[in-house]
Amino acid sequence: MEYTANTGPKSRLRVRTGTDEERTIRPLDRLRNEERKQAKAYLKQNGEKTLNIQVLASRTRSYLPQIKADLELLEKLLETYERTKKG
């Protein structure tokens, strides 16, 4: 496999497999409905690791630390906003 990454807010990872197939992996900024369904189905059956699940797991590993940091920042923002709004 060969990986090529672009940088920037809309960066995508291009993956070239052993065949002529090339896939683009988008950043994990949110789950699409289809990905959400696949993840829920995988958790229910604890089954086969399809290519889609493997890609989702890889993206999750890459982006989860940033997602957690962003969530913490947004929670603090809301807490401060609510506190100052009432004052």
Rosetta blueprint (number, residue, H / E / L):
1 M L
2 E E
3 Y E
4 T E
5 A E
6 N L
7 T L
8 G L
9 P L
10 K L
11 S L
12 R L
13 L E
14 R E
15 V E
16 R E
17 T L
18 G L
19 T L
20 D L
21 E L
22 E E
23 R E
24 T E
25 I E
26 R L
27 P L
28 L L
29 D L
30 R L
31 L L
32 R L
33 N H
34 E H
35 E H
36 R H
37 K H
38 Q H
39 A H
40 K H
41 A H
42 Y H
43 L H
44 K H
45 Q H
46 N L
47 G L
48 E L
49 K L
50 T L
51 L H
52 N H
53 I H
54 Q H
55 V H
56 L H
57 A H
58 S H
59 R H
60 T H
61 R H
62 S H
63 Y H
64 L H
65 P H
66 Q H
67 I H
68 K H
69 A H
70 D H
71 L H
72 E H
73 L H
74 L H
75 E H
76 K H
77 L H
78 L H
79 E H
80 T H
81 Y H
82 E H
83 R H
84 T H
85 K H
86 K H
87 G L
